[in-house]
Amino acid sequence: MADQAADIEMAMGPPPAPPKRGGLFGGGLKLELGGKKPEAGTPAAEFQSMGQEVNNVSRRLRLLEDRTQNLRQKVQLTDQNMLDNQRKLLTEIKTNADDIAEMKHQIQEVENKIVMLIKELRMCANKEDVDIMSKYLEFWQPQTFVTREQVEKIIQEMLHNYTQ
C-alpha cells in the first residue's frame, strides 16, 4: 500500500499545502482532538500517519475520478458530435447520389432525343434532292395535267357532241 501511495505521489506530485489562515490572534483555529499529539513510534502515531496517508490517497483518488469523469463526458460529447456529423454527411451523400442519378437519366433522355432527331434529319431530302425534284417539276409542268374527272367529262362532252 505504501508503494502505491508513493507511485501516486510521484505521478501527482506533492499535495498542495493547505492555505494559511490568519485568525484574530494570528494563529488561526487549531483543534487537537485527544489533547496531545501522540509520540513518534507509538501505535497511535503510526495510526494517525496512516490515516493521513489514507486521506491523501482518498483525496487524490477523488481528483482522479473527477478528471476521469470529465474526460469521459468530453469523449461522449465528441462521439455524439461525430455521430451527428456522420449522419449529416451520409444524408448529403445520399442526396448527392440521387441528384447524380437523376442528372444521368436526364442526360440519357437528351441523348435519345438527339439520336432520334438525327435519324429524322437523315430521312429528310437534302438540297441536291430538292434541286433535282424542282427540275423534274419544271420539265413536266404538272399544273397542266388533267385529272381523271376532267378527262371523263371531256369524253362525255365529245360523245355527246358526236351523237348529236
MIDO-805890 format. One record per residue: residue in one letter; residue number from 1; x, z, y of N, C-alpha, C in turn. Coordinates in nm, 3 decimals. Example, Ala and Ser with C-alpha at 12.3 -4.5 7.8 and 13.67 -1.06 7.14 Angstrom:
residues 2
ATOM, type, seq, n_X, n_Z, n_Y, ca_X, ca_Z, ca_Y, c_X, c_Z, c_Y
ATOM, A, 1, 1.319, 0.780, -0.569, 1.230, 0.780, -0.450, 1.320, 0.780, -0.330
ATOM, S, 2, 1.285, 0.708, -0.225, 1.367, 0.714, -0.106, 1.290, 0.787, 0.003
This chain:
residues 164
ATOM, type, seq, n_X, n_Z, n_Y, ca_X, ca_Z, ca_Y, c_X, c_Z, c_Y
ATOM, M, 1, 0.083, 0.000, -0.118, 0.000, 0.000, 0.000, 0.087, 0.000, 0.124
ATOM, A, 2, 0.197, 0.070, 0.118, 0.287, 0.075, 0.232, 0.350, -0.062, 0.254
ATOM, D, 3, 0.377, -0.137, 0.142, 0.434, -0.271, 0.155, 0.335, -0.365, 0.224
ATOM, Q, 4, 0.207, -0.353, 0.188, 0.105, -0.437, 0.251, 0.092, -0.405, 0.399
ATOM, A, 5, 0.096, -0.278, 0.433, 0.087, -0.238, 0.573, 0.206, -0.291, 0.649
ATOM, A, 6, 0.324, -0.287, 0.588, 0.444, -0.338, 0.654, 0.433, -0.489, 0.672
ATOM, D, 7, 0.381, -0.559, 0.569, 0.365, -0.704, 0.580, 0.266, -0.739, 0.691
ATOM, I, 8, 0.156, -0.665, 0.698, 0.057, -0.690, 0.802, 0.115, -0.660, 0.939
ATOM, E, 9, 0.192, -0.551, 0.947, 0.252, -0.513, 1.075, 0.352, -0.619, 1.120
ATOM, M, 10, 0.427, -0.675, 1.024, 0.522, -0.779, 1.060, 0.449, -0.906, 1.105
ATOM, A, 11, 0.339, -0.936, 1.038, 0.263, -1.056, 1.072, 0.191, -1.041, 1.205
ATOM, M, 12, 0.138, -0.924, 1.231, 0.058, -0.900, 1.350, 0.140, -0.850, 1.468
ATOM, G, 13, 0.255, -0.797, 1.439, 0.333, -0.735, 1.545, 0.291, -0.590, 1.560
ATOM, P, 14, 0.358, -0.518, 1.643, 0.321, -0.377, 1.659, 0.184, -0.366, 1.726
ATOM, P, 15, 0.110, -0.262, 1.693, -0.022, -0.246, 1.755, -0.007, -0.216, 1.903
ATOM, P, 16, -0.104, -0.260, 1.982, -0.094, -0.232, 2.126, -0.105, -0.082, 2.152
ATOM, A, 17, -0.029, -0.039, 2.251, -0.032, 0.104, 2.286, -0.163, 0.134, 2.355
ATOM, P, 18, -0.222, 0.249, 2.325, -0.347, 0.284, 2.393, -0.321, 0.303, 2.542
ATOM, P, 19, -0.417, 0.267, 2.623, -0.396, 0.280, 2.768, -0.382, 0.427, 2.807
ATOM, K, 20, -0.293, 0.450, 2.902, -0.273, 0.587, 2.950, -0.381, 0.616, 3.051
ATOM, R, 21, -0.438, 0.730, 3.035, -0.545, 0.769, 3.125, -0.497, 0.888, 3.208
ATOM, G, 22, -0.513, 0.871, 3.329, -0.480, 0.985, 3.416, -0.605, 1.066, 3.441
ATOM, G, 23, -0.598, 1.190, 3.419, -0.714, 1.274, 3.442, -0.706, 1.342, 3.578
ATOM, L, 24, -0.788, 1.438, 3.596, -0.791, 1.512, 3.722, -0.659, 1.586, 3.743
ATOM, F, 25, -0.603, 1.633, 3.635, -0.479, 1.709, 3.647, -0.360, 1.629, 3.595
ATOM, G, 26, -0.377, 1.495, 3.580, -0.265, 1.409, 3.546, -0.242, 1.391, 3.398
ATOM, G, 27, -0.291, 1.474, 3.313, -0.260, 1.463, 3.172, -0.368, 1.397, 3.092
ATOM, G, 28, -0.484, 1.386, 3.144, -0.593, 1.330, 3.066, -0.647, 1.434, 2.971
ATOM, L, 29, -0.737, 1.395, 2.888, -0.802, 1.486, 2.796, -0.731, 1.480, 2.663
ATOM, K, 30, -0.688, 1.592, 2.610, -0.623, 1.598, 2.481, -0.703, 1.692, 2.393
ATOM, L, 31, -0.744, 1.635, 2.280, -0.816, 1.718, 2.183, -0.735, 1.723, 2.056
ATOM, E, 32, -0.711, 1.836, 2.010, -0.644, 1.850, 1.882, -0.733, 1.937, 1.797
ATOM, L, 33, -0.791, 1.873, 1.698, -0.877, 1.947, 1.609, -0.790, 2.023, 1.511
ATOM, G, 34, -0.825, 2.136, 1.487, -0.748, 2.216, 1.392, -0.635, 2.292, 1.460
ATOM, G, 35, -0.626, 2.285, 1.587, -0.526, 2.366, 1.656, -0.392, 2.297, 1.662
ATOM, K, 36, -0.299, 2.339, 1.583, -0.162, 2.291, 1.589, -0.148, 2.163, 1.509
ATOM, K, 37, -0.037, 2.093, 1.542, -0.002, 1.976, 1.463, 0.063, 2.026, 1.337
ATOM, P, 38, 0.034, 1.958, 1.226, 0.098, 2.003, 1.102, 0.247, 1.969, 1.106
ATOM, E, 39, 0.322, 2.049, 1.040, 0.467, 2.030, 1.037, 0.500, 1.910, 0.950
ATOM, A, 40, 0.609, 1.842, 0.987, 0.652, 1.724, 0.913, 0.693, 1.764, 0.773
ATOM, G, 41, 0.659, 1.680, 0.675, 0.696, 1.705, 0.537, 0.590, 1.781, 0.460
ATOM, T, 42, 0.492, 1.837, 0.524, 0.385, 1.909, 0.455, 0.279, 1.809, 0.412
ATOM, P, 43, 0.199, 1.842, 0.313, 0.094, 1.750, 0.268, -0.005, 1.717, 0.380
ATOM, A, 44, -0.032, 1.809, 0.469, -0.125, 1.783, 0.579, -0.068, 1.677, 0.673
ATOM, A, 45, 0.062, 1.683, 0.701, 0.127, 1.585, 0.788, 0.126, 1.448, 0.721
ATOM, E, 46, 0.154, 1.445, 0.592, 0.151, 1.319, 0.519, 0.010, 1.261, 0.518
ATOM, F, 47, -0.088, 1.349, 0.500, -0.228, 1.306, 0.501, -0.266, 1.250, 0.638
ATOM, Q, 48, -0.220, 1.318, 0.744, -0.252, 1.272, 0.879, -0.184, 1.138, 0.907
ATOM, S, 49, -0.057, 1.121, 0.866, 0.011, 0.994, 0.891, -0.052, 0.882, 0.807
ATOM, M, 50, -0.094, 0.917, 0.685, -0.162, 0.819, 0.602, -0.296, 0.781, 0.664
ATOM, G, 51, -0.365, 0.875, 0.721, -0.492, 0.847, 0.789, -0.471, 0.756, 0.908
ATOM, Q, 52, -0.363, 0.779, 0.983, -0.332, 0.692, 1.097, -0.301, 0.550, 1.049
ATOM, E, 53, -0.226, 0.540, 0.940, -0.195, 0.408, 0.885, -0.323, 0.337, 0.840
ATOM, V, 54, -0.410, 0.412, 0.773, -0.538, 0.354, 0.730, -0.618, 0.308, 0.851
ATOM, N, 55, -0.621, 0.388, 0.956, -0.693, 0.349, 1.078, -0.633, 0.223, 1.139
ATOM, N, 56, -0.498, 0.217, 1.145, -0.432, 0.097, 1.199, -0.464, -0.026, 1.115
ATOM, V, 57, -0.454, -0.009, 0.983, -0.483, -0.121, 0.893, -0.629, -0.162, 0.907
ATOM, S, 58, -0.719, -0.066, 0.917, -0.863, -0.097, 0.932, -0.888, -0.172, 1.062
ATOM, R, 59, -0.823, -0.125, 1.170, -0.840, -0.192, 1.299, -0.788, -0.335, 1.291
ATOM, R, 60, -0.671, -0.354, 1.232, -0.614, -0.488, 1.219, -0.701, -0.575, 1.129
ATOM, L, 61, -0.753, -0.515, 1.023, -0.840, -0.589, 0.932, -0.966, -0.636, 1.005
ATOM, R, 62, -1.024, -0.548, 1.088, -1.142, -0.586, 1.167, -1.108, -0.701, 1.262
ATOM, L, 63, -0.991, -0.694, 1.326, -0.949, -0.802, 1.415, -0.935, -0.933, 1.338
ATOM, L, 64, -0.871, -0.925, 1.221, -0.855, -1.046, 1.139, -0.990, -1.099, 1.093
ATOM, E, 65, -1.080, -1.009, 1.054, -1.213, -1.053, 1.012, -1.287, -1.120, 1.128
ATOM, D, 66, -1.275, -1.062, 1.249, -1.339, -1.124, 1.366, -1.281, -1.263, 1.393
ATOM, R, 67, -1.148, -1.271, 1.388, -1.085, -1.401, 1.410, -1.128, -1.502, 1.303
ATOM, T, 68, -1.131, -1.456, 1.179, -1.173, -1.543, 1.069, -1.317, -1.590, 1.090
ATOM, Q, 69, -1.404, -1.498, 1.131, -1.544, -1.533, 1.156, -1.555, -1.634, 1.270
ATOM, N, 70, -1.477, -1.612, 1.376, -1.478, -1.708, 1.488, -1.430, -1.845, 1.442
ATOM, L, 71, -1.324, -1.847, 1.362, -1.273, -1.974, 1.311, -1.376, -2.042, 1.220
ATOM, R, 72, -1.445, -1.963, 1.138, -1.550, -2.021, 1.052, -1.661, -2.083, 1.136
ATOM, Q, 73, -1.699, -2.013, 1.243, -1.804, -2.067, 1.330, -1.758, -2.197, 1.396
ATOM, K, 74, -1.632, -2.199, 1.441, -1.580, -2.321, 1.502, -1.576, -2.435, 1.401
ATOM, V, 75, -1.532, -2.406, 1.280, -1.527, -2.509, 1.175, -1.668, -2.558, 1.143
ATOM, Q, 76, -1.763, -2.465, 1.135, -1.902, -2.503, 1.105, -1.957, -2.591, 1.217
ATOM, L, 77, -1.929, -2.555, 1.343, -1.975, -2.634, 1.456, -1.910, -2.773, 1.453
ATOM, T, 78, -1.781, -2.777, 1.424, -1.711, -2.905, 1.414, -1.770, -2.990, 1.302
ATOM, D, 79, -1.795, -2.929, 1.187, -1.855, -3.002, 1.075, -1.992, -3.058, 1.113
ATOM, Q, 80, -2.071, -2.975, 1.180, -2.205, -3.019, 1.221, -2.196, -3.136, 1.318
ATOM, N, 81, -2.103, -3.127, 1.414, -2.085, -3.237, 1.509, -2.040, -3.364, 1.438
ATOM, M, 82, -1.949, -3.348, 1.342, -1.903, -3.465, 1.266, -2.018, -3.528, 1.188
ATOM, L, 83, -2.102, -3.446, 1.126, -2.217, -3.499, 1.052, -2.314, -3.571, 1.144
ATOM, D, 84, -2.339, -3.512, 1.262, -2.428, -3.577, 1.359, -2.370, -3.711, 1.402
ATOM, N, 85, -2.241, -3.713, 1.433, -2.176, -3.838, 1.474, -2.180, -3.940, 1.361
ATOM, Q, 86, -2.160, -3.894, 1.237, -2.163, -3.986, 1.123, -2.302, -4.046, 1.108
ATOM, R, 87, -2.406, -3.963, 1.123, -2.544, -4.016, 1.114, -2.569, -4.120, 1.223
ATOM, K, 88, -2.525, -4.090, 1.346, -2.544, -4.184, 1.455, -2.471, -4.315, 1.427
ATOM, L, 89, -2.347, -4.304, 1.381, -2.269, -4.425, 1.352, -2.332, -4.506, 1.240
ATOM, L, 90, -2.380, -4.439, 1.135, -2.444, -4.511, 1.026, -2.570, -4.582, 1.074
ATOM, T, 91, -2.646, -4.516, 1.162, -2.766, -4.579, 1.218, -2.728, -4.702, 1.301
ATOM, E, 92, -2.624, -4.688, 1.384, -2.580, -4.801, 1.465, -2.529, -4.915, 1.376
ATOM, I, 93, -2.455, -4.882, 1.272, -2.403, -4.984, 1.181, -2.518, -5.058, 1.114
ATOM, K, 94, -2.620, -4.982, 1.069, -2.735, -5.045, 1.004, -2.809, -5.135, 1.102
ATOM, T, 95, -2.827, -5.088, 1.225, -2.894, -5.169, 1.327, -2.815, -5.296, 1.355
ATOM, N, 96, -2.683, -5.282, 1.368, -2.598, -5.400, 1.392, -2.603, -5.497, 1.275
ATOM, A, 97, -2.602, -5.444, 1.154, -2.610, -5.531, 1.035, -2.743, -5.606, 1.033
ATOM, D, 98, -2.852, -5.537, 1.067, -2.983, -5.603, 1.073, -2.984, -5.712, 1.180
ATOM, D, 99, -2.926, -5.681, 1.297, -2.920, -5.780, 1.404, -2.838, -5.902, 1.361
ATOM, I, 100, -2.726, -5.878, 1.295, -2.642, -5.988, 1.249, -2.717, -6.074, 1.147
ATOM, A, 101, -2.788, -6.008, 1.055, -2.865, -6.084, 0.955, -2.973, -6.169, 1.023
ATOM, E, 102, -3.040, -6.112, 1.122, -3.143, -6.188, 1.194, -3.082, -6.306, 1.269
ATOM, M, 103, -2.964, -6.283, 1.331, -2.898, -6.393, 1.402, -2.855, -6.503, 1.305
ATOM, K, 104, -2.806, -6.465, 1.188, -2.768, -6.565, 1.088, -2.890, -6.648, 1.046
ATOM, H, 105, -3.003, -6.580, 1.029, -3.126, -6.650, 0.992, -3.167, -6.748, 1.102
ATOM, Q, 106, -3.160, -6.705, 1.226, -3.197, -6.792, 1.337, -3.101, -6.911, 1.347
ATOM, I, 107, -2.973, -6.886, 1.327, -2.874, -6.995, 1.331, -2.904, -7.095, 1.220
ATOM, Q, 108, -2.940, -7.045, 1.101, -2.972, -7.134, 0.990, -3.094, -7.219, 1.022
ATOM, E, 109, -3.195, -7.159, 1.087, -3.313, -7.236, 1.126, -3.277, -7.346, 1.226
ATOM, V, 110, -3.192, -7.312, 1.323, -3.150, -7.412, 1.422, -3.073, -7.525, 1.354
ATOM, E, 111, -2.984, -7.490, 1.261, -2.909, -7.593, 1.188, -3.003, -7.684, 1.110
ATOM, N, 112, -3.104, -7.626, 1.044, -3.201, -7.707, 0.969, -3.276, -7.803, 1.062
ATOM, K, 113, -3.315, -7.755, 1.179, -3.387, -7.841, 1.274, -3.297, -7.953, 1.325
ATOM, I, 114, -3.170, -7.922, 1.348, -3.076, -8.025, 1.394, -3.059, -8.132, 1.286
ATOM, V, 115, -3.046, -8.089, 1.160, -3.032, -8.185, 1.050, -3.156, -8.273, 1.040
ATOM, M, 116, -3.274, -8.214, 1.053, -3.398, -8.291, 1.047, -3.405, -8.390, 1.164
ATOM, L, 117, -3.365, -8.348, 1.282, -3.365, -8.436, 1.398, -3.268, -8.553, 1.378
ATOM, I, 118, -3.152, -8.524, 1.321, -3.054, -8.630, 1.294, -3.112, -8.731, 1.195
ATOM, K, 119, -3.179, -8.682, 1.090, -3.240, -8.773, 0.992, -3.345, -8.861, 1.058
ATOM, E, 120, -3.427, -8.803, 1.144, -3.530, -8.882, 1.212, -3.468, -8.984, 1.306
ATOM, L, 121, -3.361, -8.946, 1.373, -3.295, -9.040, 1.464, -3.231, -9.155, 1.387
ATOM, R, 122, -3.183, -9.129, 1.266, -3.124, -9.235, 1.184, -3.231, -9.336, 1.141
ATOM, M, 123, -3.355, -9.287, 1.125, -3.463, -9.377, 1.084, -3.512, -9.462, 1.201
ATOM, C, 124, -3.485, -9.422, 1.322, -3.529, -9.500, 1.438, -3.444, -9.626, 1.451
ATOM, A, 125, -3.504, -9.725, 1.517, -3.432, -9.851, 1.537, -3.324, -9.833, 1.643
ATOM, N, 126, -3.212, -9.899, 1.619, -3.107, -9.892, 1.720, -3.125, -10.007, 1.819
ATOM, K, 127, -3.039, -10.018, 1.917, -3.053, -10.117, 2.023, -3.046, -10.259, 1.968
ATOM, E, 128, -2.959, -10.283, 1.874, -2.945, -10.418, 1.816, -3.074, -10.461, 1.748
ATOM, D, 129, -3.135, -10.367, 1.673, -3.261, -10.399, 1.605, -3.370, -10.432, 1.706
ATOM, V, 130, -3.375, -10.357, 1.814, -3.477, -10.381, 1.916, -3.453, -10.517, 1.982
ATOM, D, 131, -3.328, -10.551, 2.009, -3.297, -10.682, 2.069, -3.339, -10.796, 1.976
ATOM, I, 132, -3.311, -10.783, 1.848, -3.350, -10.887, 1.751, -3.501, -10.902, 1.748
ATOM, M, 133, -3.573, -10.791, 1.747, -3.720, -10.796, 1.744, -3.773, -10.863, 1.871
ATOM, S, 134, -3.713, -10.833, 1.983, -3.764, -10.894, 2.107, -3.740, -11.045, 2.106
ATOM, K, 135, -3.628, -11.093, 2.049, -3.603, -11.237, 2.038, -3.708, -11.303, 1.950
ATOM, Y, 136, -3.740, -11.238, 1.836, -3.844, -11.293, 1.748, -3.978, -11.299, 1.820
ATOM, L, 137, -4.011, -11.196, 1.896, -4.139, -11.195, 1.967, -4.144, -11.306, 2.071
ATOM, E, 138, -4.034, -11.329, 2.139, -4.030, -11.438, 2.237, -4.046, -11.574, 2.167
ATOM, F, 139, -3.985, -11.586, 2.051, -3.991, -11.712, 1.977, -4.131, -11.739, 1.922
ATOM, W, 140, -4.192, -11.641, 1.864, -4.323, -11.660, 1.802, -4.437, -11.656, 1.901
ATOM, Q, 141, -4.424, -11.585, 2.005, -4.527, -11.564, 2.106, -4.659, -11.521, 2.041
ATOM, P, 142, -4.663, -11.403, 1.989, -4.783, -11.359, 1.917, -4.908, -11.347, 2.004
ATOM, Q, 143, -4.892, -11.348, 2.136, -5.009, -11.340, 2.221, -5.094, -11.467, 2.211
ATOM, T, 144, -5.034, -11.572, 2.162, -5.110, -11.697, 2.146, -5.172, -11.708, 2.007
ATOM, F, 145, -5.147, -11.613, 1.921, -5.205, -11.615, 1.787, -5.355, -11.595, 1.795
ATOM, V, 146, -5.424, -11.646, 1.695, -5.568, -11.633, 1.688, -5.602, -11.535, 1.577
ATOM, T, 147, -5.708, -11.461, 1.597, -5.750, -11.366, 1.494, -5.837, -11.437, 1.393
ATOM, R, 148, -5.858, -11.379, 1.281, -5.940, -11.434, 1.174, -6.083, -11.457, 1.223
ATOM, E, 149, -6.134, -11.361, 1.298, -6.269, -11.376, 1.350, -6.281, -11.496, 1.444
ATOM, Q, 150, -6.174, -11.511, 1.526, -6.177, -11.625, 1.619, -6.175, -11.758, 1.541
ATOM, V, 151, -6.095, -11.764, 1.434, -6.087, -11.885, 1.353, -6.223, -11.912, 1.288
ATOM, E, 152, -6.285, -11.812, 1.233, -6.416, -11.830, 1.171, -6.519, -11.878, 1.274
ATOM, K, 153, -6.511, -11.822, 1.391, -6.605, -11.861, 1.497, -6.583, -12.008, 1.535
ATOM, I, 154, -6.456, -12.045, 1.546, -6.424, -12.184, 1.581, -6.475, -12.278, 1.471
ATOM, I, 155, -6.454, -12.241, 1.345, -6.501, -12.324, 1.234, -6.653, -12.335, 1.237
ATOM, Q, 156, -6.718, -12.226, 1.261, -6.864, -12.228, 1.268, -6.911, -12.321, 1.380
ATOM, E, 157, -6.846, -12.312, 1.491, -6.885, -12.398, 1.604, -6.862, -12.546, 1.569
ATOM, M, 158, -6.749, -12.572, 1.503, -6.720, -12.711, 1.467, -6.822, -12.762, 1.364
ATOM, L, 159, -6.854, -12.680, 1.270, -6.954, -12.719, 1.171, -7.090, -12.740, 1.238
ATOM, H, 160, -7.119, -12.655, 1.323, -7.247, -12.666, 1.392, -7.249, -12.793, 1.478
ATOM, N, 161, -7.141, -12.822, 1.545, -7.131, -12.943, 1.627, -7.132, -13.068, 1.536
ATOM, Y, 162, -7.071, -13.060, 1.423, -7.063, -13.173, 1.332, -7.199, -13.201, 1.270
ATOM, T, 163, -7.273, -13.098, 1.239, -7.404, -13.115, 1.180, -7.507, -13.158, 1.283
ATOM, Q, 164, -7.489, -13.146, 1.395, -7.586, -13.184, 1.497, -7.569, -13.320, 1.539
